[in-house]
């Protein structure tokens, strides 16, 4: 699953300083991956 997250370009440019917004981006990336697969 980490390799799937590596494909998300939004996570590569992690400019958010708050941990909550970074965590939200990871959750959104996983949701995008899951929805794409099903």
PDB file with one MODEL, atoms N, CA, C and O in Angstrom:
MODEL        1
ATOM      1  N   UNK A   1       0.810  -1.197   0.000  1.00  0.00           N
ATOM      2  CA  UNK A   1       0.000   0.000   0.000  1.00  0.00           C
ATOM      3  C   UNK A   1       0.856   1.264   0.000  1.00  0.00           C
ATOM      4  O   UNK A   1       0.394   2.315  -0.445  1.00  0.00           O
ATOM      5  N   UNK A   2       2.094   1.182   0.490  1.00  0.00           N
ATOM      6  CA  UNK A   2       2.956   2.365   0.478  1.00  0.00           C
ATOM      7  C   UNK A   2       3.339   2.741  -0.937  1.00  0.00           C
ATOM      8  O   UNK A   2       3.496   3.923  -1.244  1.00  0.00           O
ATOM      9  N   UNK A   3       3.491   1.749  -1.807  1.00  0.00           N
ATOM     10  CA  UNK A   3       3.826   2.070  -3.194  1.00  0.00           C
ATOM     11  C   UNK A   3       2.664   2.781  -3.881  1.00  0.00           C
ATOM     12  O   UNK A   3       2.884   3.608  -4.766  1.00  0.00           O
ATOM     13  N   UNK A   4       1.445   2.474  -3.490  1.00  0.00           N
ATOM     14  CA  UNK A   4       0.290   3.174  -4.045  1.00  0.00           C
ATOM     15  C   UNK A   4       0.312   4.634  -3.625  1.00  0.00           C
ATOM     16  O   UNK A   4      -0.012   5.522  -4.413  1.00  0.00           O
ATOM     17  N   UNK A   5       0.698   4.875  -2.378  1.00  0.00           N
ATOM     18  CA  UNK A   5       0.761   6.258  -1.905  1.00  0.00           C
ATOM     19  C   UNK A   5       1.882   7.027  -2.582  1.00  0.00           C
ATOM     20  O   UNK A   5       1.789   8.242  -2.756  1.00  0.00           O
ATOM     21  N   UNK A   6       2.945   6.323  -2.965  1.00  0.00           N
ATOM     22  CA  UNK A   6       4.047   6.988  -3.654  1.00  0.00           C
ATOM     23  C   UNK A   6       3.611   7.565  -4.990  1.00  0.00           C
ATOM     24  O   UNK A   6       4.215   8.515  -5.487  1.00  0.00           O
ATOM     25  N   UNK A   7       2.561   6.991  -5.574  1.00  0.00           N
ATOM     26  CA  UNK A   7       2.081   7.472  -6.869  1.00  0.00           C
ATOM     27  C   UNK A   7       1.273   8.760  -6.748  1.00  0.00           C
ATOM     28  O   UNK A   7       1.043   9.438  -7.750  1.00  0.00           O
ATOM     29  N   UNK A   8       0.843   9.106  -5.547  1.00  0.00           N
ATOM     30  CA  UNK A   8       0.070  10.335  -5.338  1.00  0.00           C
ATOM     31  C   UNK A   8       1.017  11.522  -5.308  1.00  0.00           C
ATOM     32  O   UNK A   8       1.816  11.667  -4.383  1.00  0.00           O
ATOM     33  N   UNK A   9       0.928  12.344  -6.296  1.00  0.00           N
ATOM     34  CA  UNK A   9       1.836  13.494  -6.391  1.00  0.00           C
ATOM     35  C   UNK A   9       1.567  14.522  -5.310  1.00  0.00           C
ATOM     36  O   UNK A   9       2.463  15.270  -4.921  1.00  0.00           O
ATOM     37  N   UNK A  10       0.345  14.560  -4.830  1.00  0.00           N
ATOM     38  CA  UNK A  10       0.000  15.525  -3.778  1.00  0.00           C
ATOM     39  C   UNK A  10       0.798  15.239  -2.514  1.00  0.00           C
ATOM     40  O   UNK A  10       1.149  16.163  -1.780  1.00  0.00           O
ATOM     41  N   UNK A  11       1.085  13.967  -2.255  1.00  0.00           N
ATOM     42  CA  UNK A  11       1.824  13.617  -1.047  1.00  0.00           C
ATOM     43  C   UNK A  11       3.310  13.897  -1.200  1.00  0.00           C
ATOM     44  O   UNK A  11       4.011  14.086  -0.206  1.00  0.00           O
ATOM     45  N   UNK A  12       3.799  13.925  -2.443  1.00  0.00           N
ATOM     46  CA  UNK A  12       5.219  14.228  -2.650  1.00  0.00           C
ATOM     47  C   UNK A  12       5.524  15.666  -2.276  1.00  0.00           C
ATOM     48  O   UNK A  12       6.573  15.958  -1.701  1.00  0.00           O
ATOM     49  N   UNK A  13       4.608  16.558  -2.603  1.00  0.00           N
ATOM     50  CA  UNK A  13       4.803  17.976  -2.279  1.00  0.00           C
ATOM     51  C   UNK A  13       4.015  18.292  -1.017  1.00  0.00           C
ATOM     52  O   UNK A  13       3.004  18.994  -1.052  1.00  0.00           O
ATOM     53  N   UNK A  14       4.488  17.772   0.069  1.00  0.00           N
ATOM     54  CA  UNK A  14       3.783  17.933   1.337  1.00  0.00           C
ATOM     55  C   UNK A  14       4.200  19.253   1.970  1.00  0.00           C
ATOM     56  O   UNK A  14       5.161  19.308   2.736  1.00  0.00           O
ATOM     57  N   UNK A  15       3.477  20.303   1.648  1.00  0.00           N
ATOM     58  CA  UNK A  15       3.822  21.639   2.131  1.00  0.00           C
ATOM     59  C   UNK A  15       3.084  21.996   3.411  1.00  0.00           C
ATOM     60  O   UNK A  15       3.362  23.025   4.027  1.00  0.00           O
ATOM     61  N   UNK A  16       2.154  21.157   3.806  1.00  0.00           N
ATOM     62  CA  UNK A  16       1.386  21.469   5.007  1.00  0.00           C
ATOM     63  C   UNK A  16       2.275  21.370   6.241  1.00  0.00           C
ATOM     64  O   UNK A  16       3.076  20.445   6.380  1.00  0.00           O
ATOM     65  N   UNK A  17       2.119  22.319   7.108  1.00  0.00           N
ATOM     66  CA  UNK A  17       2.915  22.309   8.342  1.00  0.00           C
ATOM     67  C   UNK A  17       2.187  21.591   9.465  1.00  0.00           C
ATOM     68  O   UNK A  17       2.811  21.092  10.401  1.00  0.00           O
ATOM     69  N   UNK A  18       0.886  21.543   9.370  1.00  0.00           N
ATOM     70  CA  UNK A  18       0.113  20.884  10.422  1.00  0.00           C
ATOM     71  C   UNK A  18       0.026  19.389  10.142  1.00  0.00           C
ATOM     72  O   UNK A  18      -0.172  18.970   9.001  1.00  0.00           O
ATOM     73  N   UNK A  19       0.173  18.607  11.176  1.00  0.00           N
ATOM     74  CA  UNK A  19       0.127  17.160  11.021  1.00  0.00           C
ATOM     75  C   UNK A  19      -1.256  16.690  10.595  1.00  0.00           C
ATOM     76  O   UNK A  19      -1.381  15.714   9.856  1.00  0.00           O
ATOM     77  N   UNK A  20      -2.296  17.381  11.059  1.00  0.00           N
ATOM     78  CA  UNK A  20      -3.660  16.981  10.719  1.00  0.00           C
ATOM     79  C   UNK A  20      -3.914  17.059   9.228  1.00  0.00           C
ATOM     80  O   UNK A  20      -4.547  16.164   8.668  1.00  0.00           O
ATOM     81  N   UNK A  21      -3.442  18.095   8.573  1.00  0.00           N
ATOM     82  CA  UNK A  21      -3.688  18.214   7.139  1.00  0.00           C
ATOM     83  C   UNK A  21      -2.885  17.173   6.368  1.00  0.00           C
ATOM     84  O   UNK A  21      -3.347  16.691   5.334  1.00  0.00           O
ATOM     85  N   UNK A  22      -1.703  16.817   6.842  1.00  0.00           N
ATOM     86  CA  UNK A  22      -0.925  15.764   6.195  1.00  0.00           C
ATOM     87  C   UNK A  22      -1.628  14.425   6.348  1.00  0.00           C
ATOM     88  O   UNK A  22      -1.692  13.640   5.401  1.00  0.00           O
ATOM     89  N   UNK A  23      -2.152  14.165   7.534  1.00  0.00           N
ATOM     90  CA  UNK A  23      -2.876  12.923   7.779  1.00  0.00           C
ATOM     91  C   UNK A  23      -4.127  12.856   6.913  1.00  0.00           C
ATOM     92  O   UNK A  23      -4.469  11.794   6.392  1.00  0.00           O
ATOM     93  N   UNK A  24      -4.806  13.979   6.759  1.00  0.00           N
ATOM     94  CA  UNK A  24      -5.996  14.010   5.915  1.00  0.00           C
ATOM     95  C   UNK A  24      -5.649  13.715   4.462  1.00  0.00           C
ATOM     96  O   UNK A  24      -6.418  13.052   3.765  1.00  0.00           O
ATOM     97  N   UNK A  25      -4.501  14.198   3.996  1.00  0.00           N
ATOM     98  CA  UNK A  25      -4.089  13.916   2.622  1.00  0.00           C
ATOM     99  C   UNK A  25      -3.816  12.427   2.424  1.00  0.00           C
ATOM    100  O   UNK A  25      -4.132  11.878   1.369  1.00  0.00           O
ATOM    101  N   UNK A  26      -3.239  11.776   3.416  1.00  0.00           N
ATOM    102  CA  UNK A  26      -2.986  10.336   3.327  1.00  0.00           C
ATOM    103  C   UNK A  26      -4.306   9.576   3.291  1.00  0.00           C
ATOM    104  O   UNK A  26      -4.461   8.635   2.512  1.00  0.00           O
ATOM    105  N   UNK A  27      -5.252   9.978   4.125  1.00  0.00           N
ATOM    106  CA  UNK A  27      -6.561   9.325   4.146  1.00  0.00           C
ATOM    107  C   UNK A  27      -7.272   9.522   2.814  1.00  0.00           C
ATOM    108  O   UNK A  27      -7.865   8.582   2.286  1.00  0.00           O
ATOM    109  N   UNK A  28      -7.221  10.717   2.273  1.00  0.00           N
ATOM    110  CA  UNK A  28      -7.859  10.977   0.978  1.00  0.00           C
ATOM    111  C   UNK A  28      -7.197  10.179  -0.138  1.00  0.00           C
ATOM    112  O   UNK A  28      -7.873   9.707  -1.052  1.00  0.00           O
ATOM    113  N   UNK A  29      -5.890  10.028  -0.065  1.00  0.00           N
ATOM    114  CA  UNK A  29      -5.190   9.250  -1.083  1.00  0.00           C
ATOM    115  C   UNK A  29      -5.614   7.788  -1.018  1.00  0.00           C
ATOM    116  O   UNK A  29      -5.835   7.163  -2.055  1.00  0.00           O
ATOM    117  N   UNK A  30      -5.730   7.233   0.195  1.00  0.00           N
ATOM    118  CA  UNK A  30      -6.180   5.851   0.331  1.00  0.00           C
ATOM    119  C   UNK A  30      -7.612   5.690  -0.164  1.00  0.00           C
ATOM    120  O   UNK A  30      -7.932   4.696  -0.816  1.00  0.00           O
ATOM    121  N   UNK A  31      -8.472   6.653   0.137  1.00  0.00           N
ATOM    122  CA  UNK A  31      -9.846   6.581  -0.349  1.00  0.00           C
ATOM    123  C   UNK A  31      -9.897   6.609  -1.870  1.00  0.00           C
ATOM    124  O   UNK A  31     -10.670   5.877  -2.487  1.00  0.00           O
ATOM    125  N   UNK A  32      -9.082   7.444  -2.461  1.00  0.00           N
ATOM    126  CA  UNK A  32      -9.031   7.526  -3.919  1.00  0.00           C
ATOM    127  C   UNK A  32      -8.593   6.192  -4.520  1.00  0.00           C
ATOM    128  O   UNK A  32      -9.147   5.742  -5.523  1.00  0.00           O
ATOM    129  N   UNK A  33      -7.597   5.565  -3.899  1.00  0.00           N
ATOM    130  CA  UNK A  33      -7.098   4.278  -4.382  1.00  0.00           C
ATOM    131  C   UNK A  33      -8.167   3.203  -4.249  1.00  0.00           C
ATOM    132  O   UNK A  33      -8.382   2.421  -5.175  1.00  0.00           O
ATOM    133  N   UNK A  34      -8.838   3.160  -3.100  1.00  0.00           N
ATOM    134  CA  UNK A  34      -9.857   2.138  -2.863  1.00  0.00           C
ATOM    135  C   UNK A  34     -11.030   2.319  -3.817  1.00  0.00           C
ATOM    136  O   UNK A  34     -11.535   1.344  -4.374  1.00  0.00           O
ATOM    137  N   UNK A  35     -11.463   3.554  -4.008  1.00  0.00           N
ATOM    138  CA  UNK A  35     -12.591   3.796  -4.906  1.00  0.00           C
ATOM    139  C   UNK A  35     -12.241   3.483  -6.351  1.00  0.00           C
ATOM    140  O   UNK A  35     -13.100   3.049  -7.119  1.00  0.00           O
ATOM    141  N   UNK A  36     -11.001   3.696  -6.723  1.00  0.00           N
ATOM    142  CA  UNK A  36     -10.573   3.396  -8.083  1.00  0.00           C
ATOM    143  C   UNK A  36     -10.546   1.890  -8.339  1.00  0.00           C
ATOM    144  O   UNK A  36     -10.832   1.438  -9.448  1.00  0.00           O
ATOM    145  N   UNK A  37     -10.203   1.124  -7.315  1.00  0.00           N
ATOM    146  CA  UNK A  37     -10.082  -0.322  -7.459  1.00  0.00           C
ATOM    147  C   UNK A  37     -11.438  -1.015  -7.494  1.00  0.00           C
ATOM    148  O   UNK A  37     -11.559  -2.096  -8.071  1.00  0.00           O
ATOM    149  N   UNK A  38     -12.468  -0.408  -6.883  1.00  0.00           N
ATOM    150  CA  UNK A  38     -13.771  -1.075  -6.826  1.00  0.00           C
ATOM    151  C   UNK A  38     -14.757  -0.328  -7.617  1.00  0.00           C
ATOM    152  O   UNK A  38     -15.918  -0.730  -7.695  1.00  0.00           O
TER     153      UNK A  38
ENDMDL
END
